[in-house]
Amino acid sequence: MQPHTTVILDNGASSIKAGIARPPDGNDNDQPKLVPNAIVRSKGDKTTYFGHGLGRCRDYSALHYRLPFEKGYLVDWDAQKAVWDGVFSSEVLNVDTAESSLLITEPYFNLPNIQDVYDQFVFEEYEFHSYHRCTPAAMIPFGRLFGAAAASPECLVVIDSGFSFTHVIPIINNQIQWYAVKRLDVGGKLLTNKLKELVSYRQWNMMDETYIMNHAKETCCYVSTRFFEDLETCRSNPKKNNILREYVLPNFSINRHHGRVRLPNEELSATDQVLFMENERFTIPELLFRPDDIGLEQSGLAATVAASISLLPHDLRGMFWANIGLIGGSTNFPGFYERLSSELLTLTPVEYDLQIYRSEDAVIEAYRSAIAFVNDPVFPASVVTREEYFEVGSNASRRKFAGWQSSSASASAPGDESTQESMIEDRSQPSRKPSRARARTTTAPGRRR
């Protein structure tokens, strides 16, 4: 018996993008349900909210989060089950799991023991008919990030900057090249925490206001393309420059539940409290490109991309430089695309073109690609059924879902003979500096600028 529906769970550490796959009809407006992946306790309401229930909260001050994910891995299964129960209930998706198939995402470099627990929950707890488990980047080749008219390129690089980490993932013929995957230990969670520390030291004590400061980060912060000039502007003329933004904090006494940026000439009431967001606006996202500013002994994002491509077969590198895609919430910062393009341009060998693709909504790009994957003819052969699981256990998943363990077990990776070549060495000759005319970047599939 074939399952009636296919449930898609892009199970992120910050939020779950959930929905039901529908047959392709040319309509790309099927938006997922965005569910906070947390159990949240509100001190003001004195109420605990599970996942989707957070929308009913009326006091977002001093929220206490219990996150299923810790350091990028799913470790609190009791909390995760409570959130999933709400997602599958009539309040969100309203699905019968026993008659449904499931596509769920997992973290990069997920541990085998954790993968086994995924299998147990899917088949023993929720009794799904079948399921497929993969990383978010593994579905991108099936989507439209790299163009709507034609199929995705054979060789591409996905930059996934999410809640816990930022990963650089090269893909050849829909297969992740795990030996060349790189991880940067900077994500949305670290940026929010650093912003809380800065604001608490300089202005108000906001260490317990994770929800409010995350909203302030998403509203006010940007990636600077001229970092030191902006820094000097803030230093020379504090609180009287074009960088300053005044973030008006929520006022729960009058049911104003979200903060906002003060409009020009807007009058404030006597009870309004204001955060002055000045160099915090761009020094926080700068950590993606300069993690050594806080003592992380890692290269910035552009150098990490170059290092990843340098590990790939030499004759294919030009295709990787020409097909770089951006997904994940941390790529939504204004200026992120321009800064990354500028820094990658200086690292791109002269014989290659640079082309970067970005999504209209990087947060749900993996979900949209998952819908395309479910509707692809290869999907039915990519799932593990409940019967297969009860016959051989998690071995069925290990055989069906090729992961990083099997890739790392191989004796040598393609292109190892050329891994000694450094991108920095390639750029050491001044005569080979590329001109700006060589860079081709796109803001949307099929549209260049």
C-alpha positions in Angstrom: 0.0 0.0 0.0 1.3 3.4 -1.0 1.2 6.3 1.6 -1.5 8.8 1.0 0.6 11.9 1.8 4.3 12.8 2.2 5.1 15.0 5.2 8.1 17.3 4.9 10.0 18.3 8.1 13.0 20.6 7.6 13.9 20.0 11.2 16.2 23.0 12.0 17.7 23.8 15.3 15.8 27.1 15.5 12.6 26.4 13.6 10.9 23.6 11.8 9.6 24.2 8.3 6.8 21.7 8.0 4.3 20.9 5.3 2.6 18.3 3.1 4.1 17.7 -0.4 1.6 18.3 -3.2 1.9 17.3 -6.9 3.7 19.8 -9.1 1.2 22.3 -10.6 3.5 25.2 -11.4 2.5 27.0 -8.2 5.4 27.9 -5.9 3.3 29.6 -3.3 2.9 26.6 -1.1 4.4 28.0 2.1 5.5 25.8 5.0 4.4 26.2 8.6 7.2 27.8 10.6 7.2 26.2 14.0 9.7 27.2 16.7 11.7 24.2 17.6 11.7 24.7 21.4 9.7 24.4 24.6 9.4 27.9 25.9 8.5 29.0 29.4 7.1 32.6 29.8 7.7 34.2 33.1 5.1 36.9 32.4 2.3 34.5 31.3 3.5 31.8 33.7 2.8 29.3 30.9 4.8 26.8 29.0 4.4 26.7 25.2 5.3 23.8 23.0 6.6 24.7 19.5 3.7 26.1 17.5 1.9 27.2 20.8 4.4 30.1 21.2 2.2 32.2 18.9 -0.3 32.4 21.8 2.2 34.0 24.1 1.4 37.5 25.3 4.5 38.4 27.2 7.8 37.7 25.4 10.0 39.1 28.2 12.5 36.8 29.9 11.5 33.7 27.9 13.3 30.5 29.0 14.1 28.2 26.1 14.5 24.4 26.2 16.1 23.5 22.9 16.1 19.9 21.5 19.3 20.8 19.7 22.6 21.4 21.4 25.8 22.4 19.5 24.1 21.4 16.3 22.9 17.9 17.3 19.6 16.6 18.4 20.1 15.5 22.0 16.9 16.2 23.9 14.4 13.7 22.4 11.7 14.4 25.0 11.6 18.0 24.0 11.7 17.1 20.3 8.8 14.7 20.6 6.7 17.3 22.4 7.3 19.7 19.5 6.7 17.0 16.8 3.5 15.9 18.5 2.1 19.4 18.0 3.3 19.6 14.4 1.5 16.3 13.5 -1.6 17.3 15.4 -4.8 18.9 14.0 -3.5 22.3 15.0 -0.8 22.3 12.4 -0.6 19.5 9.7 -3.4 17.2 10.8 -1.8 14.0 9.4 -2.3 10.4 10.0 1.4 9.3 10.4 0.6 5.6 9.9 -0.6 6.3 6.4 2.0 8.9 5.5 5.6 9.0 4.3 8.1 11.4 5.9 11.1 13.4 4.6 13.1 14.8 7.4 16.4 16.7 7.5 19.3 15.9 9.8 22.4 17.8 10.8 25.6 17.6 8.8 28.0 14.9 10.1 25.2 13.5 12.2 26.3 10.8 14.7 25.4 7.2 14.0 23.8 6.7 17.4 21.6 9.7 16.9 20.6 8.5 13.5 19.4 5.2 15.0 17.2 7.2 17.4 15.7 9.0 14.3 14.7 5.6 12.9 13.2 4.5 16.2 11.0 7.6 16.6 9.9 7.5 13.0 8.9 3.9 12.8 8.2 2.8 16.4 6.8 6.0 18.0 5.0 7.6 15.0 4.6 4.5 12.9 5.2 6.2 9.5 4.8 4.1 6.4 8.2 5.1 5.1 10.7 7.8 5.4 13.8 9.5 3.9 16.5 11.2 6.0 19.0 13.6 4.5 20.8 16.9 5.1 19.3 20.2 3.8 22.0 20.7 1.1 21.3 17.2 -0.3 17.9 18.4 -1.6 19.1 21.7 -3.2 20.0 20.1 -6.6 16.4 19.1 -7.0 15.1 22.7 -6.4 15.3 25.9 -8.3 18.0 27.8 -6.5 20.3 27.5 -9.5 17.7 28.4 -12.2 14.1 27.6 -13.0 14.5 26.8 -16.7 17.1 24.1 -16.6 18.3 21.3 -14.3 20.8 22.1 -11.6 24.4 22.0 -12.5 26.4 18.8 -12.0 28.9 20.5 -9.7 27.8 23.1 -7.2 28.6 24.5 -3.7 26.0 25.2 -1.1 26.7 27.6 1.7 24.2 26.8 4.5 24.5 29.4 7.3 22.0 28.3 9.9 21.3 28.5 13.7 24.3 26.5 15.0 27.0 26.5 12.3 27.8 27.6 8.8 28.7 24.8 6.4 30.2 24.8 2.9 29.0 21.7 1.0 30.3 20.7 -2.4 28.0 18.4 -4.5 28.8 16.4 -7.6 25.9 14.7 -9.4 23.6 15.1 -6.4 26.2 13.5 -4.1 27.7 15.4 -1.2 31.5 15.3 -1.3 32.0 14.8 2.4 35.8 15.0 2.3 35.6 18.6 1.1 32.8 19.8 3.4 33.9 22.6 5.8 32.3 23.9 8.9 32.5 27.4 10.4 31.5 27.5 14.1 29.4 30.7 13.7 25.7 30.7 13.3 22.6 32.6 14.2 22.7 31.5 17.9 26.2 32.7 18.5 25.5 36.1 16.8 22.4 36.6 19.0 24.3 35.7 22.1 27.1 38.1 21.2 24.6 40.9 20.6 23.1 40.3 24.0 26.5 40.6 25.6 27.3 43.8 23.8 24.0 45.5 24.6 24.0 44.3 28.2 27.5 45.8 28.7 26.8 49.1 27.0 23.1 49.8 27.7 20.3 47.6 29.1 20.8 44.2 30.7 19.3 42.0 28.0 21.0 38.7 28.9 17.6 37.0 29.6 15.9 38.6 26.5 16.8 36.1 23.8 13.6 36.5 21.9 13.7 40.3 21.8 17.4 40.5 20.9 17.0 37.9 18.2 14.3 40.1 16.7 16.6 43.2 17.1 19.4 41.3 15.3 17.1 40.4 12.4 15.7 43.9 12.2 18.8 46.1 12.6 21.9 44.2 11.7 23.7 44.2 8.3 27.0 43.0 6.8 29.3 46.0 6.1 31.1 46.1 2.8 33.4 48.8 4.2 33.9 47.7 7.8 36.6 50.1 8.9 35.0 53.1 7.4 31.7 52.4 9.1 33.6 51.8 12.4 35.3 55.2 12.1 32.0 56.9 11.3 30.5 55.5 14.6 33.6 56.5 16.5 34.0 60.0 15.2 30.4 61.0 15.5 28.5 58.8 18.0 24.7 58.9 18.0 24.7 61.4 15.2 25.4 59.4 12.1 23.5 57.6 9.4 24.4 54.2 10.8 22.5 54.7 14.1 19.1 53.0 14.5 16.9 53.3 17.5 15.2 50.1 18.4 12.1 50.6 20.5 11.7 47.8 22.9 8.3 46.0 23.3 5.9 47.4 25.9 3.8 44.5 27.2 1.7 46.8 29.4 0.0 48.1 26.3 0.1 44.7 24.4 2.8 45.8 22.0 4.5 42.4 21.8 7.3 43.2 19.3 10.0 45.8 19.1 10.5 48.1 16.1 12.9 50.5 14.6 12.0 54.1 15.4 10.9 56.0 12.3 12.3 59.4 11.5 10.6 62.2 13.5 8.5 59.6 15.3 7.4 60.8 18.8 8.1 58.5 21.6 6.0 58.2 24.8 7.4 58.6 28.3 7.3 54.8 28.8 9.2 53.8 25.7 12.6 52.3 26.2 15.1 52.5 23.4 18.2 50.6 22.4 20.8 52.6 20.4 22.0 50.2 17.7 25.2 51.7 16.3 28.4 49.7 15.5 26.6 46.7 16.9 24.6 46.6 13.7 27.6 45.5 11.6 30.2 44.2 14.1 28.0 41.2 15.0 27.5 39.8 11.5 31.2 40.5 10.8 31.9 37.4 12.8 30.9 35.3 9.8 33.8 36.8 7.9 36.2 37.4 10.8 35.6 34.7 13.4 39.1 35.4 14.9 37.6 38.6 16.3 36.2 36.6 19.2 39.1 34.1 19.4 37.9 31.4 17.1 40.9 29.9 15.3 39.1 29.6 12.0 39.2 31.3 8.6 36.3 33.5 7.5 33.6 32.3 5.2 35.2 33.3 1.9 38.5 31.6 2.8 36.5 28.5 3.9 34.8 28.3 0.6 38.1 28.6 -1.2 39.6 25.9 1.0 36.7 23.6 0.3 37.0 24.0 -3.5 40.7 23.5 -3.4 40.1 19.9 -2.2 38.0 19.1 -5.2 39.2 17.6 -8.6 41.2 20.3 -10.4 39.4 20.0 -13.7 36.0 20.5 -12.0 36.9 23.6 -9.9 35.7 26.1 -12.4 32.2 24.6 -12.3 32.2 24.9 -8.5 33.3 28.6 -8.6 30.5 29.3 -11.1 27.7 27.6 -9.1 27.7 28.8 -5.5 24.3 28.9 -3.7 23.2 30.5 -0.5 20.7 29.0 2.0 20.0 29.4 5.7 18.7 32.3 7.8 22.0 33.9 8.4 22.5 34.6 4.7 19.5 37.0 4.9 21.5 39.9 6.4 21.6 42.9 4.1 25.0 43.2 2.5 25.9 39.5 3.0 25.7 38.7 -0.7 27.7 41.7 -1.7 30.4 41.2 0.9 30.8 37.5 0.1 30.9 38.3 -3.6 33.6 40.9 -3.1 35.8 38.6 -0.9 35.4 35.6 -3.1 36.3 37.6 -6.2 39.8 38.2 -4.8 40.2 34.4 -4.2 38.9 33.1 -7.5 41.6 32.0 -9.9 41.9 34.1 -13.0 40.7 31.4 -15.4 37.4 30.8 -13.6 34.2 32.8 -13.4 32.5 33.6 -10.1 28.7 33.2 -9.9 26.6 33.3 -6.7 22.9 32.4 -6.5 20.7 33.5 -3.7 17.1 32.6 -2.9 14.1 34.9 -2.4 13.7 33.3 1.0 16.8 31.4 2.1 15.1 30.1 5.3 12.6 27.9 3.3 14.8 27.1 0.2 15.6 23.6 1.5 11.9 23.0 2.1 11.0 24.1 -1.4 13.7 21.8 -2.8 12.4 19.0 -0.7 9.0 19.3 -2.4 10.7 19.0 -5.8 12.6 15.9 -4.5 9.4 14.2 -3.3 7.9 14.8 -6.8 11.0 13.4 -8.5 10.9 9.8 -9.9 13.9 8.9 -7.8 12.1 9.5 -4.4 10.1 6.2 -4.1 13.3 4.3 -4.4 15.1 6.5 -1.8 12.9 5.7 1.2 13.1 3.0 3.9 9.7 1.4 4.6 8.4 0.3 8.0 8.6 -3.4 6.9 12.3 -3.0 5.9 13.0 -1.4 9.3 11.3 -4.1 11.3 13.1 -6.8 9.3 16.7 -5.5 9.6 16.5 -2.5 11.9 18.6 0.6 11.3 20.8 -1.3 8.9 18.1 -0.6 6.3 18.7 3.1 6.8 22.5 2.8 6.7 22.3 1.0 3.4 19.8 3.4 1.8 21.0 6.8 3.2 24.6 7.2 2.1 26.2 9.4 4.7 29.5 10.9 5.7 30.7 7.8 7.5 30.8 5.7 4.2 32.5 8.6 2.4 35.2 9.1 5.0 35.9 5.4 5.0 37.2 5.4 1.5 41.0 5.3 1.1 41.4 8.5 -0.8 39.2 11.2 -2.2 39.1 12.3 -5.9 41.5 15.1 -6.5 43.7 14.3 -3.6 46.8 14.7 -5.8 46.0 18.3 -6.2 45.0 19.3 -2.7 48.4 20.7 -2.0 47.6 23.6 -4.3 46.5 26.6 -2.2 44.1 29.3 -3.2 46.5 31.8 -1.6 49.3 30.5 -3.7 47.1 30.9 -6.8 46.6 34.5 -5.8 50.2 35.3 -5.0 50.9 36.6 -8.5 49.8 40.2 -8.9 49.5 39.9 -12.6 46.7 37.3 -12.2 44.4 39.5 -10.2 40.9 39.2 -11.8 39.0 42.2 -13.1 35.6 43.1 -11.7 34.2 42.4 -15.1 34.8 38.7 -14.7 32.4 38.4 -11.7 28.9 37.3 -12.6 26.4 37.2 -9.8 22.7 36.6 -9.7 20.0 37.9 -7.5 17.4 35.4 -8.7 17.4 32.3 -10.9 18.1 33.3 -14.5 18.7 36.9 -13.7 22.2 38.4 -13.8 23.7 41.6 -12.7 
